Amino acid sequence: MYPCSGFVILNYKDEIAVVTTPKGYCSFPKGKLHAEEKYIETAYRETQEETGILKGDIDVIDGVTFEEKSKKGNPSVIYFIGKLN
């Protein structure tokens, strides 16, 4: 189980959307799951909160995800891949 999910979003020029963390690092938009929330719902919610990009503006590439692991090797984030429409 992943505690977080997010999106890797590309625009029509294949540029990738990134956000700046409070510590000044670049990251893909992501965040923690709320109770009973599905991974994809979290990814959409966090993306809108962090970038203003709406769910309807993202075309998800079905079946394509990747995971980020913690320093201890545990799953920490599942990322969905999407393109702006």
FENNOR-V789844 format. One record per residue. N is the residue number from 0. RES is the residue in one small letter. SS is DSSP state (hx for helix, st for strand, lp for the rest). PSI is psi in whole degrees, 0 to 359 (* if undefined). Layout:
n:res:ss:psi
N:RES:SS:PSI
N:RES:SS:PSI
This chain:
n:res:ss:psi
0:m:lp:138
1:y:lp:133
2:p:lp:345
3:c:st:158
4:s:st:163
5:g:st:191
6:f:st:145
7:v:st:116
8:i:st:130
9:l:st:146
10:n:lp:187
11:y:lp:342
12:k:lp:8
13:d:lp:30
14:e:lp:147
15:i:st:136
16:a:lp:127
17:v:lp:158
18:v:st:162
19:t:st:129
20:t:lp:166
21:p:lp:335
22:k:lp:1
23:g:lp:9
24:y:lp:156
25:c:st:142
26:s:st:161
27:f:lp:151
28:p:lp:129
29:k:st:167
30:g:st:177
31:k:st:145
32:l:lp:142
33:h:lp:161
34:a:lp:134
35:e:lp:10
36:e:lp:141
37:k:lp:157
38:y:hx:314
39:i:hx:324
40:e:hx:318
41:t:hx:316
42:a:hx:314
43:y:hx:313
44:r:hx:311
45:e:hx:323
46:t:hx:317
47:q:hx:317
48:e:hx:320
49:e:hx:336
50:t:hx:340
51:g:lp:358
52:i:lp:127
53:l:lp:155
54:k:hx:316
55:g:hx:348
56:d:hx:357
57:i:st:125
58:d:st:112
59:v:st:136
60:i:st:105
61:d:st:138
62:g:st:4
63:v:st:114
64:t:st:164
65:f:st:159
66:e:st:150
67:e:st:137
68:k:st:154
69:s:lp:173
70:k:lp:335
71:k:lp:357
72:g:lp:8
73:n:lp:147
74:p:st:132
75:s:st:327
76:v:st:137
77:i:st:128
78:y:st:136
79:f:st:155
80:i:st:134
81:g:st:160
82:k:st:142
83:l:st:138
84:n:lp:*
